[in-house]
Amino acid sequence: MGAAYFYHLTRRPLEVTLTSLAGKARGAGWRVAVRAQSEAMMDRLDDLLWLRPEDGFLPHGKAGGAHDADQPVLLTTRTALPNGATCLISVEGAAISAGEVDSLDRVCVLFDGHDPGAVQQAREQWKTLTTAGCAAQYWSEEGGSWQMKAQSPSPE
């Protein structure tokens, strides 16, 4: 049974946090899917991942190719995870289900803290997932480094 980790982006841009989390997930031996709502975001992330991190390379591909199942990091707008992902990273408010949280090792929800609509959508996702019984953590970088500010269920 996995957990959903919500990352409230206020200091670092999406691509920095995304490459860091995807790199850590790969380091843990997980396959990763990055889910967005639009093809435009997938194209943007694809371009950025070819350039970053500057001290390495994060192997990845966009969904819809002949080698989706072979991709260690797959960029997609779909719900299917043909690369056998055990870590799902949601950007741009892409939908996450309670079933996915339960069946994967980790789900990460990255949202722009400067966009009121994105913050509201993340709150709704948090409420939906925790009401369904999913474990969740809320992480903020307001103080300059990532700190867990809330979790559900609360530790006893």
C-alpha positions as CSV (number, residue, x, y, z in Angstrom):
1,M,0.0,0.0,0.0
2,G,1.5,3.3,-1.1
3,A,1.1,6.9,-0.1
4,A,0.4,10.2,-1.9
5,Y,3.0,13.0,-1.3
6,F,1.8,16.5,-2.1
7,Y,4.6,19.0,-3.0
8,H,3.6,22.7,-2.7
9,L,6.0,24.4,-5.1
10,T,6.7,28.0,-4.0
11,R,10.5,28.4,-4.5
12,R,11.8,25.9,-7.0
13,P,10.4,25.5,-10.5
14,L,8.5,22.4,-11.5
15,E,11.3,20.9,-13.6
16,V,13.8,21.1,-10.7
17,T,11.5,19.3,-8.3
18,L,10.4,16.8,-10.9
19,T,13.9,15.8,-11.9
20,S,14.9,15.5,-8.3
21,L,12.0,13.3,-7.3
22,A,12.2,11.2,-10.5
23,G,15.9,10.7,-9.9
24,K,15.3,9.6,-6.3
25,A,12.6,7.2,-7.4
26,R,14.9,5.7,-10.0
27,G,17.6,5.4,-7.3
28,A,15.1,3.4,-5.3
29,G,14.7,1.1,-8.3
30,W,11.2,2.3,-9.2
31,R,9.9,2.9,-12.7
32,V,8.3,6.3,-13.0
33,A,5.3,7.7,-14.9
34,V,4.8,11.5,-15.1
35,R,1.2,12.3,-15.8
36,A,0.0,15.7,-17.1
37,Q,-3.2,17.0,-18.5
38,S,-1.9,18.3,-21.8
39,E,0.4,17.3,-24.6
40,A,1.9,20.7,-24.4
41,M,3.2,20.0,-20.9
42,M,4.5,16.6,-22.0
43,D,6.4,18.3,-24.8
44,R,7.8,20.9,-22.4
45,L,8.9,18.3,-19.9
46,D,10.4,16.1,-22.6
47,D,12.5,19.1,-23.8
48,L,13.6,20.0,-20.2
49,L,14.5,16.4,-19.3
50,W,16.9,16.2,-22.2
51,L,18.7,19.3,-20.8
52,R,18.5,18.5,-17.0
53,P,19.9,17.6,-14.7
54,E,23.1,19.3,-16.0
55,D,25.3,16.8,-14.1
56,G,23.5,13.7,-15.5
57,F,20.8,12.4,-17.6
58,L,17.3,11.1,-16.7
59,P,16.4,8.5,-19.3
60,H,12.8,8.9,-20.4
61,G,10.3,8.8,-23.2
62,K,6.9,10.1,-24.2
63,A,3.9,7.7,-24.2
64,G,2.7,6.5,-27.6
65,G,6.0,5.1,-28.9
66,A,6.9,1.6,-29.7
67,H,9.1,1.3,-26.6
68,D,6.8,2.6,-23.8
69,A,7.2,-0.6,-21.8
70,D,11.0,-0.1,-21.8
71,Q,11.0,3.5,-20.5
72,P,12.3,3.9,-16.9
73,V,10.5,7.3,-16.9
74,L,7.4,7.7,-19.1
75,L,5.7,11.0,-19.8
76,T,2.0,10.6,-20.4
77,T,-1.4,12.1,-20.4
78,R,-3.1,8.7,-20.1
79,T,-4.1,6.6,-17.1
80,A,-2.5,3.5,-18.3
81,L,1.1,2.8,-17.1
82,P,2.6,0.6,-19.8
83,N,6.1,0.9,-18.4
84,G,5.1,-0.8,-15.1
85,A,5.6,2.3,-13.1
86,T,5.6,1.9,-9.3
87,C,5.9,5.7,-8.8
88,L,3.4,8.1,-10.4
89,I,4.1,11.9,-10.5
90,S,1.2,14.1,-11.2
91,V,1.7,17.6,-12.6
92,E,-0.7,20.2,-14.0
93,G,-3.5,18.8,-11.9
94,A,-3.6,15.4,-13.6
95,A,-6.1,13.0,-11.9
96,I,-4.9,10.4,-9.4
97,S,-7.2,7.7,-8.1
98,A,-7.3,6.1,-4.7
99,G,-6.7,2.8,-6.4
100,E,-3.5,4.1,-7.9
101,V,-2.3,5.3,-4.5
102,D,-3.0,1.9,-3.0
103,S,-1.4,-0.1,-5.8
104,L,1.8,1.9,-6.3
105,D,4.8,2.4,-4.1
106,R,4.5,6.2,-4.3
107,V,2.3,8.9,-5.9
108,C,3.6,12.5,-6.0
109,V,1.4,15.5,-6.7
110,L,3.3,18.6,-7.7
111,F,1.4,21.8,-7.7
112,D,2.2,25.5,-8.2
113,G,1.8,27.4,-5.0
114,H,1.5,30.7,-6.9
115,D,-1.6,29.5,-8.8
116,P,-4.8,29.6,-6.6
117,G,-6.6,27.2,-9.0
118,A,-3.8,24.6,-8.7
119,V,-3.7,25.0,-4.9
120,Q,-7.5,24.5,-4.7
121,Q,-7.3,21.4,-7.0
122,A,-4.5,19.9,-4.8
123,R,-6.7,20.5,-1.7
124,E,-9.6,18.7,-3.4
125,Q,-7.3,15.8,-4.4
126,W,-6.0,15.6,-0.8
127,K,-9.5,15.5,0.6
128,T,-10.7,12.9,-2.0
129,L,-7.7,10.6,-1.4
130,T,-7.6,10.8,2.4
131,T,-11.4,10.4,2.7
132,A,-10.9,7.2,0.6
133,G,-8.4,6.0,3.3
134,C,-5.2,6.7,1.4
135,A,-2.1,7.7,3.4
136,A,-0.9,11.2,2.4
137,Q,1.8,13.7,3.3
138,Y,1.9,17.4,2.6
139,W,5.3,18.9,1.9
140,S,6.1,22.6,1.7
141,E,9.3,24.5,0.7
142,E,8.3,27.8,2.3
143,G,11.2,27.8,4.7
144,G,13.7,27.2,1.9
145,S,14.0,23.4,2.3
146,W,11.3,20.7,2.0
147,Q,9.4,20.1,5.3
148,M,6.5,17.8,5.9
149,K,3.7,20.0,7.3
150,A,0.8,17.5,7.5
151,Q,0.0,13.8,7.1
152,S,-3.0,11.6,7.1
153,P,-3.7,9.5,9.0
154,S,-2.0,11.4,11.7
155,P,0.7,9.6,13.6
156,E,-0.5,8.3,16.9
